[in-house]
Amino acid sequence: MDRAAYAVFAKLEPSHFWFRSRRSIFFDLLDRALGKTEARPASAAPRAVLEIGCGAGGMLGPLQRYGRVSGIDIDHEYVAYCKERGFADVACGSGYELPFHDGAFDLVCLFDTLEHIPDDEQALREVRRVLRPGGSVFVSVPAYQWLWSQNDRTAHHCRRYTRTRLLRLLQRAGFGPRKVSYFNTLLLPLIVPAVLWQKLMDRLGRLPPNYNNMSVPLPRFLNWLFTTLMSSERYLLRWLSLPFGHSVLALAERQPER
């Protein structure tokens, strides 16, 4: 990811509607699927949790509700920043060669990380290796290649996904999907024109080289409104899978060797 994008993301994580809403949606799903650590029997060992591509560490704190959390990121500066924030168990490394023993984790999360990795299937097979039998992986990725824009280039994405593509990828890597759905659905009618405008300006050569629409300031009311709308999808996702959206999420279990 471009250095400028790193700085923008680190600054916006606490307050921007996209980050806040993702947290609401993801952790509602994980809470229902896994339960929080304090709800487990006192005799149960704490879960071991890994976040791959932990970035500035915005998800490491919330993940602690499920157990003991480790993080890994390919960027040395982000790893150092996480340690400054108090997350000691964070390392620098590649998703292709995770520095952990087989079966070391109960839960592995890749929050908008997989699209950065050239060989996504190899990365998921490595995730499977470090998961215990029956352990869970949570993945979120951007949707629809036709929405590819300057944002994707700035973030150094390799691809965007459909629900079907992500489902098949997980199955090939040895996972049994429990939930695969689009999300960020309610705001898609606003997102599509904005992306198409960005693509047009880019083609006309009128888009700044490092443009990222995340850096465009939002009025406080709009940020609140978008947060409310996008976060509300967590209630829909409790009962159904959404048929379209700006992103895709999946929760899957490690399957036995065949």
KAQUIUR-V749439 format. One record per pair of residues at least 12 apart in sequence whose ideal C-beta (glycine too) atoms are under 10 Angstrom apart, sorted by sequence separation. I is the first residue (numbers start at 1). J is the second residue. If there is no record, write none. Layout:
# KAQUIUR-V749439
i: [I & I]
j: [J & J]
This chain:
# KAQUIUR-V749439
i: [35 & 37 & 51 & 57 & 59 & 71 & 78 & 79 & 80 & 127 & 148 & 233 & 237 & 34 & 50 & 79 & 110 & 114 & 124 & 142 & 147 & 167 & 198 & 49 & 57 & 78 & 79 & 110 & 145 & 146 & 166 & 198 & 34 & 49 & 54 & 77 & 95 & 124 & 142 & 145 & 166 & 198 & 230 & 47 & 49 & 54 & 55 & 57 & 71 & 76 & 108 & 141 & 144 & 145 & 164 & 166 & 197 & 230 & 49 & 54 & 56 & 70 & 71 & 72 & 73 & 75 & 110 & 142 & 143 & 144 & 145 & 163 & 47 & 48 & 49 & 50 & 51 & 52 & 53 & 54 & 55 & 69 & 70 & 71 & 72 & 73 & 74 & 95 & 108 & 109 & 141 & 142 & 143 & 144 & 163 & 195 & 30 & 47 & 48 & 49 & 50 & 51 & 52 & 53 & 54 & 56 & 70 & 71 & 72 & 73 & 74 & 95 & 108 & 120 & 141 & 142 & 143 & 163 & 194 & 46 & 47 & 48 & 49 & 50 & 51 & 52 & 53 & 55 & 69 & 70 & 71 & 72 & 73 & 74 & 108 & 141 & 143 & 145 & 162 & 46 & 47 & 48 & 49 & 50 & 51 & 52 & 53 & 54 & 56 & 57 & 68 & 69 & 70 & 72 & 74 & 95 & 96 & 120 & 140 & 141 & 161 & 45 & 46 & 47 & 48 & 49 & 50 & 51 & 52 & 53 & 56 & 57 & 60 & 72 & 73 & 95 & 96 & 105 & 108 & 139 & 141 & 143 & 191 & 194 & 44 & 45 & 46 & 55 & 64 & 72 & 94 & 95 & 96 & 108 & 143 & 54 & 55 & 57 & 58 & 61 & 95 & 107 & 115 & 141 & 53 & 54 & 56 & 57 & 60 & 61 & 95 & 97 & 98 & 103 & 104 & 105 & 106 & 107 & 114 & 115 & 116 & 141 & 39 & 40 & 55 & 56 & 57 & 60 & 61 & 72 & 96 & 100 & 102 & 103 & 104 & 105 & 106 & 113 & 114 & 115 & 140 & 37 & 38 & 40 & 55 & 57 & 58 & 60 & 72 & 95 & 96 & 102 & 103 & 104 & 105 & 108 & 109 & 110 & 111 & 112 & 113 & 114 & 115 & 139 & 36 & 37 & 54 & 57 & 70 & 72 & 95 & 98 & 101 & 102 & 103 & 104 & 106 & 107 & 108 & 109 & 110 & 111 & 112 & 113 & 114 & 141 & 36 & 37 & 56 & 57 & 60 & 70 & 94 & 95 & 96 & 97 & 98 & 100 & 101 & 102 & 103 & 106 & 107 & 108 & 109 & 110 & 111 & 112 & 35 & 36 & 37 & 57 & 60 & 70 & 96 & 100 & 102 & 103 & 105 & 106 & 107 & 108 & 109 & 110 & 111 & 112 & 139 & 34 & 35 & 36 & 37 & 51 & 95 & 98 & 99 & 100 & 104 & 105 & 107 & 108 & 109 & 110 & 139 & 27 & 30 & 34 & 94 & 95 & 98 & 103 & 105 & 26 & 30 & 34 & 54 & 57 & 137 & 31 & 70 & 23 & 27 & 30 & 31 & 70 & 22 & 23 & 26 & 27 & 30 & 51 & 54 & 72 & 137 & 139 & 190 & 22 & 26 & 54 & 68 & 115 & 23 & 27 & 67 & 68 & 69 & 70 & 71 & 120 & 137 & 139 & 144 & 187 & 19 & 23 & 27 & 50 & 51 & 67 & 74 & 116 & 119 & 120 & 136 & 143 & 187 & 190 & 19 & 66 & 67 & 69 & 73 & 115 & 116 & 117 & 118 & 135 & 137 & 138 & 143 & 186 & 52 & 66 & 72 & 115 & 116 & 117 & 118 & 120 & 138 & 139 & 143 & 147 & 13 & 52 & 53 & 74 & 115 & 116 & 117 & 128 & 134 & 136 & 142 & 143 & 184 & 186 & 187 & 13 & 52 & 66 & 74 & 112 & 114 & 115 & 116 & 127 & 131 & 140 & 152 & 186 & 187 & 12 & 13 & 14 & 63 & 114 & 115 & 131 & 140 & 144 & 147 & 151 & 185 & 186 & 10 & 11 & 13 & 112 & 114 & 115 & 120 & 124 & 128 & 129 & 143 & 147 & 149 & 150 & 184 & 185 & 186 & 9 & 10 & 12 & 13 & 52 & 63 & 115 & 120 & 123 & 124 & 127 & 128 & 146 & 149 & 184 & 186 & 187 & 9 & 10 & 114 & 121 & 125 & 126 & 127 & 128 & 148 & 149 & 151 & 183 & 186 & 10 & 50 & 63 & 121 & 124 & 125 & 127 & 144 & 147 & 149 & 150 & 185 & 6 & 7 & 9 & 60 & 120 & 121 & 124 & 125 & 146 & 147 & 149 & 150 & 153 & 184 & 6 & 50 & 59 & 120 & 123 & 124 & 125 & 146 & 149 & 183 & 186 & 121 & 122 & 124 & 144 & 147 & 148 & 150 & 182 & 183 & 185 & 195 & 1 & 48 & 59 & 114 & 121 & 147 & 149 & 150 & 181 & 185 & 58 & 59 & 120 & 146 & 149 & 183 & 1 & 50 & 183 & 188 & 191 & 192 & 48 & 50 & 54 & 114 & 154 & 181 & 182 & 191 & 48 & 49 & 50 & 51 & 52 & 53 & 54 & 55 & 153 & 154 & 181 & 186 & 188 & 190 & 48 & 49 & 50 & 51 & 52 & 53 & 54 & 55 & 150 & 153 & 154 & 155 & 185 & 188 & 47 & 48 & 49 & 50 & 51 & 52 & 53 & 55 & 149 & 150 & 153 & 154 & 179 & 183 & 184 & 185 & 187 & 188 & 47 & 48 & 49 & 50 & 51 & 52 & 53 & 54 & 150 & 153 & 154 & 155 & 181 & 182 & 183 & 185 & 186 & 187 & 188 & 46 & 47 & 48 & 49 & 50 & 51 & 53 & 150 & 151 & 154 & 181 & 182 & 184 & 185 & 186 & 45 & 52 & 53 & 150 & 151 & 154 & 180 & 181 & 182 & 183 & 184 & 185 & 51 & 52 & 53 & 149 & 150 & 151 & 179 & 181 & 182 & 183 & 184 & 185 & 53 & 149 & 150 & 151 & 182 & 183 & 184 & 53 & 149 & 181 & 182 & 183 & 184 & 52 & 182 & 183 & 184 & 181 & 182 & 183 & 181 & 182 & 10 & 180 & 181 & 6 & 9 & 180 & 181 & 53 & 66 & 179 & 180 & 181 & 6 & 10 & 52 & 179 & 180 & 3 & 6 & 34 & 178 & 179 & 180 & 1 & 34 & 177 & 178 & 179 & 1 & 3 & 33 & 52 & 177 & 178 & 6 & 52 & 63 & 175 & 177 & 178 & 175 & 176 & 177 & 1 & 30 & 50 & 175 & 176 & 52 & 163 & 174 & 175 & 176 & 30 & 163 & 173 & 174 & 175 & 176 & 50 & 163 & 170 & 174 & 175 & 176 & 50 & 163 & 167 & 169 & 170 & 171 & 173 & 174 & 48 & 162 & 163 & 166 & 170 & 173 & 174 & 26 & 48 & 165 & 166 & 167 & 170 & 174 & 48 & 164 & 166 & 171 & 174 & 26 & 47 & 50 & 52 & 163 & 167 & 170 & 160 & 161 & 162 & 163 & 166 & 48 & 49 & 50 & 51 & 52 & 160 & 161 & 163 & 23 & 47 & 160 & 22 & 47 & 49 & 161 & 22 & 19 & 18 & 147 & 144 & 143 & 144 & 34 & 143 & 144 & 9 & 33 & 143 & 144 & 34 & 142 & 143 & 144 & 33 & 142 & 143 & 30 & 141 & 142 & 143 & 140 & 141 & 30 & 140 & 141 & 29 & 139 & 140 & 141 & 139 & 140 & 27 & 138 & 139 & 26 & 138 & 139 & 137 & 138 & 139 & 26 & 137 & 138 & 1 & 25 & 136 & 137 & 136 & 137 & 135 & 136 & 137 & 22 & 135 & 136 & 134 & 135 & 133 & 134 & 133 & 134 & 131 & 132 & 133 & 134 & 131 & 133 & 128 & 130 & 133 & 127 & 129 & 128 & 127 & 128 & 124 & 128 & 112 & 114 & 112 & 111 & 110 & 109 & 107 & 33 & 5 & 8 & 9 & 33 & 108 & 32 & 106 & 5 & 6 & 29 & 105 & 4 & 5 & 29 & 2 & 5 & 103 & 2 & 29 & 1 & 2 & 1 & 2 & 29 & 1 & 1 & 25 & 26 & 25 & 25 & 22 & 21 & 22 & 21 & 21 & 18 & 21 & 18 & 17 & 19 & 18 & 16 & 16 & 17 & 8 & 12 & 16 & 32 & 9 & 11 & 12 & 15 & 20 & 24 & 28 & 31 & 8 & 11 & 20 & 24 & 4 & 5 & 9 & 15 & 17 & 18 & 21 & 25 & 28 & 29 & 32 & 4 & 8 & 9 & 12 & 17 & 20 & 21 & 24 & 25 & 28 & 32 & 2 & 3 & 4 & 5 & 8 & 16 & 17 & 20 & 21 & 24 & 25 & 27 & 28 & 2 & 4 & 7 & 15 & 17 & 18 & 19 & 20 & 21 & 22 & 23 & 24 & 25 & 26 & 29 & 5 & 17 & 18 & 21 & 22 & 24 & 25 & 28 & 29 & 2 & 5 & 16 & 17 & 20 & 21 & 24 & 25 & 28 & 4 & 16 & 17 & 20 & 21 & 25 & 26 & 15 & 17 & 18 & 21 & 25 & 17 & 21 & 17 & 34 & 33 & 32 & 29 & 33 & 29 & 30 & 25 & 29 & 26 & 25 & 22 & 26 & 22 & 18 & 18]
j: [47 & 49 & 63 & 69 & 71 & 83 & 90 & 91 & 92 & 139 & 160 & 245 & 249 & 47 & 63 & 92 & 123 & 127 & 137 & 155 & 160 & 180 & 211 & 63 & 71 & 92 & 93 & 124 & 159 & 160 & 180 & 212 & 49 & 64 & 69 & 92 & 110 & 139 & 157 & 160 & 181 & 213 & 245 & 63 & 65 & 70 & 71 & 73 & 87 & 92 & 124 & 157 & 160 & 161 & 180 & 182 & 213 & 246 & 66 & 71 & 73 & 87 & 88 & 89 & 90 & 92 & 127 & 159 & 160 & 161 & 162 & 180 & 65 & 66 & 67 & 68 & 69 & 70 & 71 & 72 & 73 & 87 & 88 & 89 & 90 & 91 & 92 & 113 & 126 & 127 & 159 & 160 & 161 & 162 & 181 & 213 & 49 & 66 & 67 & 68 & 69 & 70 & 71 & 72 & 73 & 75 & 89 & 90 & 91 & 92 & 93 & 114 & 127 & 139 & 160 & 161 & 162 & 182 & 213 & 66 & 67 & 68 & 69 & 70 & 71 & 72 & 73 & 75 & 89 & 90 & 91 & 92 & 93 & 94 & 128 & 161 & 163 & 165 & 182 & 67 & 68 & 69 & 70 & 71 & 72 & 73 & 74 & 75 & 77 & 78 & 89 & 90 & 91 & 93 & 95 & 116 & 117 & 141 & 161 & 162 & 182 & 67 & 68 & 69 & 70 & 71 & 72 & 73 & 74 & 75 & 78 & 79 & 82 & 94 & 95 & 117 & 118 & 127 & 130 & 161 & 163 & 165 & 213 & 216 & 67 & 68 & 69 & 78 & 87 & 95 & 117 & 118 & 119 & 131 & 166 & 78 & 79 & 81 & 82 & 85 & 119 & 131 & 139 & 165 & 78 & 79 & 81 & 82 & 85 & 86 & 120 & 122 & 123 & 128 & 129 & 130 & 131 & 132 & 139 & 140 & 141 & 166 & 65 & 66 & 81 & 82 & 83 & 86 & 87 & 98 & 122 & 126 & 128 & 129 & 130 & 131 & 132 & 139 & 140 & 141 & 166 & 64 & 65 & 67 & 82 & 84 & 85 & 87 & 99 & 122 & 123 & 129 & 130 & 131 & 132 & 135 & 136 & 137 & 138 & 139 & 140 & 141 & 142 & 166 & 64 & 65 & 82 & 85 & 98 & 100 & 123 & 126 & 129 & 130 & 131 & 132 & 134 & 135 & 136 & 137 & 138 & 139 & 140 & 141 & 142 & 169 & 65 & 66 & 85 & 86 & 89 & 99 & 123 & 124 & 125 & 126 & 127 & 129 & 130 & 131 & 132 & 135 & 136 & 137 & 138 & 139 & 140 & 141 & 65 & 66 & 67 & 87 & 90 & 100 & 126 & 130 & 132 & 133 & 135 & 136 & 137 & 138 & 139 & 140 & 141 & 142 & 169 & 65 & 66 & 67 & 68 & 82 & 126 & 129 & 130 & 131 & 135 & 136 & 138 & 139 & 140 & 141 & 170 & 59 & 62 & 66 & 126 & 127 & 130 & 135 & 137 & 59 & 63 & 67 & 87 & 90 & 170 & 65 & 104 & 58 & 62 & 65 & 66 & 105 & 58 & 59 & 62 & 63 & 66 & 87 & 90 & 108 & 173 & 175 & 226 & 59 & 63 & 91 & 105 & 152 & 61 & 65 & 105 & 106 & 107 & 108 & 109 & 158 & 175 & 177 & 182 & 225 & 58 & 62 & 66 & 89 & 90 & 106 & 113 & 155 & 158 & 159 & 175 & 182 & 226 & 229 & 59 & 106 & 107 & 109 & 113 & 155 & 156 & 157 & 158 & 175 & 177 & 178 & 183 & 226 & 93 & 107 & 113 & 156 & 157 & 158 & 159 & 161 & 179 & 180 & 184 & 188 & 55 & 94 & 95 & 116 & 157 & 158 & 159 & 170 & 176 & 178 & 184 & 185 & 226 & 228 & 229 & 56 & 95 & 109 & 117 & 155 & 157 & 158 & 159 & 170 & 174 & 183 & 195 & 229 & 230 & 56 & 57 & 58 & 107 & 158 & 159 & 175 & 184 & 188 & 191 & 195 & 229 & 230 & 55 & 56 & 58 & 157 & 159 & 160 & 165 & 169 & 173 & 174 & 188 & 192 & 194 & 195 & 229 & 230 & 231 & 55 & 56 & 58 & 59 & 98 & 109 & 161 & 166 & 169 & 170 & 173 & 174 & 192 & 195 & 230 & 232 & 233 & 56 & 57 & 161 & 168 & 172 & 173 & 174 & 175 & 195 & 196 & 198 & 230 & 233 & 58 & 98 & 111 & 169 & 172 & 173 & 175 & 192 & 195 & 197 & 198 & 233 & 55 & 56 & 58 & 109 & 169 & 170 & 173 & 174 & 195 & 196 & 198 & 199 & 202 & 233 & 56 & 100 & 109 & 170 & 173 & 174 & 175 & 196 & 199 & 233 & 236 & 172 & 173 & 175 & 195 & 198 & 199 & 201 & 233 & 234 & 236 & 246 & 53 & 100 & 111 & 166 & 173 & 199 & 201 & 202 & 233 & 237 & 111 & 112 & 173 & 199 & 202 & 236 & 55 & 104 & 237 & 242 & 245 & 246 & 103 & 105 & 109 & 169 & 209 & 236 & 237 & 246 & 104 & 105 & 106 & 107 & 108 & 109 & 110 & 111 & 209 & 210 & 237 & 242 & 244 & 246 & 105 & 106 & 107 & 108 & 109 & 110 & 111 & 112 & 207 & 210 & 211 & 212 & 242 & 245 & 105 & 106 & 107 & 108 & 109 & 110 & 111 & 113 & 207 & 208 & 211 & 212 & 237 & 241 & 242 & 243 & 245 & 246 & 106 & 107 & 108 & 109 & 110 & 111 & 112 & 113 & 209 & 212 & 213 & 214 & 240 & 241 & 242 & 244 & 245 & 246 & 247 & 106 & 107 & 108 & 109 & 110 & 111 & 113 & 210 & 211 & 214 & 241 & 242 & 244 & 245 & 246 & 106 & 113 & 114 & 211 & 212 & 215 & 241 & 242 & 243 & 244 & 245 & 246 & 113 & 114 & 115 & 211 & 212 & 213 & 241 & 243 & 244 & 245 & 246 & 247 & 116 & 212 & 213 & 214 & 245 & 246 & 247 & 117 & 213 & 245 & 246 & 247 & 248 & 117 & 247 & 248 & 249 & 247 & 248 & 249 & 248 & 249 & 78 & 248 & 249 & 75 & 78 & 249 & 250 & 123 & 136 & 249 & 250 & 251 & 77 & 81 & 123 & 250 & 251 & 75 & 78 & 106 & 250 & 251 & 252 & 74 & 107 & 250 & 251 & 252 & 75 & 77 & 107 & 126 & 251 & 252 & 81 & 127 & 138 & 250 & 252 & 253 & 251 & 252 & 253 & 78 & 107 & 127 & 252 & 253 & 130 & 241 & 252 & 253 & 254 & 109 & 242 & 252 & 253 & 254 & 255 & 130 & 243 & 250 & 254 & 255 & 256 & 131 & 244 & 248 & 250 & 251 & 252 & 254 & 255 & 130 & 244 & 245 & 248 & 252 & 255 & 256 & 109 & 131 & 248 & 249 & 250 & 253 & 257 & 132 & 248 & 250 & 255 & 258 & 111 & 132 & 135 & 137 & 248 & 252 & 255 & 246 & 247 & 248 & 249 & 252 & 135 & 136 & 137 & 138 & 139 & 247 & 248 & 250 & 111 & 135 & 248 & 111 & 136 & 138 & 250 & 112 & 111 & 112 & 246 & 244 & 244 & 245 & 136 & 245 & 246 & 112 & 136 & 246 & 247 & 138 & 246 & 247 & 248 & 138 & 247 & 248 & 136 & 247 & 248 & 249 & 247 & 248 & 138 & 248 & 249 & 138 & 248 & 249 & 250 & 249 & 250 & 138 & 249 & 250 & 138 & 250 & 251 & 250 & 251 & 252 & 140 & 251 & 252 & 116 & 140 & 251 & 252 & 252 & 253 & 252 & 253 & 254 & 140 & 253 & 254 & 253 & 254 & 253 & 254 & 254 & 255 & 253 & 254 & 255 & 256 & 254 & 256 & 252 & 254 & 257 & 252 & 254 & 254 & 254 & 255 & 252 & 257 & 247 & 250 & 249 & 249 & 250 & 251 & 251 & 178 & 151 & 154 & 155 & 179 & 254 & 179 & 254 & 154 & 155 & 178 & 254 & 154 & 155 & 179 & 153 & 156 & 254 & 154 & 181 & 154 & 155 & 155 & 156 & 183 & 156 & 157 & 181 & 183 & 183 & 184 & 183 & 183 & 184 & 184 & 186 & 184 & 187 & 187 & 187 & 214 & 214 & 214 & 215 & 218 & 210 & 214 & 218 & 234 & 212 & 214 & 215 & 218 & 223 & 227 & 231 & 234 & 212 & 215 & 224 & 228 & 209 & 210 & 214 & 220 & 222 & 223 & 226 & 230 & 233 & 234 & 237 & 210 & 214 & 215 & 218 & 223 & 226 & 227 & 230 & 231 & 234 & 238 & 209 & 210 & 211 & 212 & 215 & 223 & 224 & 227 & 228 & 231 & 232 & 234 & 235 & 210 & 212 & 215 & 223 & 225 & 226 & 227 & 228 & 229 & 230 & 231 & 232 & 233 & 234 & 237 & 214 & 226 & 227 & 230 & 231 & 233 & 234 & 237 & 238 & 212 & 215 & 226 & 227 & 230 & 231 & 234 & 235 & 238 & 215 & 227 & 228 & 231 & 232 & 236 & 237 & 227 & 229 & 230 & 233 & 237 & 230 & 234 & 231 & 251 & 251 & 251 & 249 & 253 & 250 & 251 & 247 & 251 & 249 & 249 & 247 & 251 & 249 & 246 & 247]
